[in-house]
Amino acid sequence: TGCNYLAANGADSVPALAERVRLKFGLTDDTAPRFFVVEHILLRAVPEDAVNALPFLAAASRADPFSLQLSFVFPAALQHLAPLVETVAREEAPAHLVAHIAWLEQEPFAAFAEAYRTWLTALRHYWLADRLGLDPDAADAGADAVEAL
């Protein structure tokens, strides 16, 4: 479902699942509405988050709210196609994953897109620099990360 988030273009990478859904809708050019696939496992807290005094997800509906789940985030402009979009998204998602779907109006969608991209960049930096001791600005940092793992 995912992509190489450690690659230099990690924040701009499109997961294979999103690409399949996009192509199934015939959205073949850059002018088509964009949507996001968020892998919940990437949202899991990192060890450095332990310094936060507040309980993290104290009221979560599942014992593990991160594993085996993903969320599709679509712009509300496509909501008139909701039954079709939701059916295709769930059909294309791997059977072992729970697929959640969110619809956001234009402004919140733009804010989400920017925040998600910023977060993916920060996550990449965290894994490369803080966890693996690699230079995230090096062109081959993603390949070095694979070798380091």
N, C-alpha and C positions, 0 to 999 in steps of 0.2 A: 504494500500500500504506500510505502514511504519513498523517500529519496535520500540521497547523501547530504544530510544537513551539515556535515563537516566540510564539504567542498567549498571552494572560494565563492561560488554563487549559491550557497546553501539557502539563504533567505529568499532567493528568487527561483529556486528549483521548484518544479511542479511534480508532486507525487504521481506515480504511475496510475493510481486509482483516479485521481482528479483528471488526468489526461484521458483515460478511458471514458469517463462520464462526459467530459467535454466533447470528445469526438462522437460519442453516441448521440449527442444532441445536434451534431453538425456545426459546432462552434469551432470553426477552423482558422479563424484569423484573430489578430490582436484586438480588433474592435469589439469582439464578443464580450458579453458580461463575464467578469471574473468571479470565481468562488474559491473557497478555501476548504481544505481537508485538514483538520487538527487531530493529530494522534494523541490521545489522552496520556499515553505512557510518557510522552515528552513533558507533560505537566507535573510529573512527580517531583516532590521536593528534593533538593540536593542537600548533602550533609551540612553545608553552611547555613541552611535555613533553620537549623536547630536553635540558633540564637534568638529567634522570634519567640517572645513569651506567650503569645496567643496560640491556642490549639488550632492546628491546621485542619480544616474540614471536619470539625467536631460533629457536625450534623449530616455527614455524608449518608446517602441512602444505601450505599453498598460498602461492604468491608474494604474492598479495594476499588476506589472510584477511577483508577487509572488504567488497569490492564484490560485488554480485549475490548476497547471502546474507541470510537472516533466520532468526530462531529463534522458535518458538512455545514458551512456557513455560506448562505446564498444572499444576494441582494434582493430586497423586497420587490424590485422591478420584475423579477421572474415569478413572483408569487401567483400570478394568474395561471401559471403552468404547474402549480404545486403538486397536484396528484401525480402527474407524469414525472416531474423532477424527483419527488420523493421515492417513487417506485424504481426509477432507474438507479438512483443513488444506492438504495438498499439492495437492489439486484446485483450491482457491480461490487459492492463491499464484500470482502471475504466472509464466508458463512459463519466463522467463529467470532466475528467482531460485531458488537452492538453499534449500530449507526444512529446517531442523534442528528437532527436537522434543525437549524436555526435560520430564521429570516430576519434580516436587518434592513431598516430604512436607509436611504442614501447616506445621510450624515453619520449615523452610528456604524454603518458598513465601512465607510472611508476611515473612520477612527480605528475600527477593529483592524483593518488592513494595515494601517501604519503601525499600530501597536504590535500586531503579530509579527510583522517584518522586523521591527526593532527587537522584539523578544527572541526571535530565531537567531538574529545576529549576536545578541548577548549570550544565548545558549551555546552557540558555536564557539564564541570566545572563551566561555567558561570551560568547555570540554577541551579545547585545544591548548589554551594557555594555562589555566589553573589546574586542570586534572592531568594533562599529558605533557605539560612543559614545552609545548611547541609554539612557534610564532604564528598566530592566526593570520597575519598579513603576508606570510610567505605563500607563494603561488602553489606550492605542492603540499601545503599543510594538511589537507584532507587525505592525500595519499600517505603521508607520513603517519597520520593518525591510524589508518588502517593497519600499517605495518607495526605500529606501537601496540596495538590491541592484539 
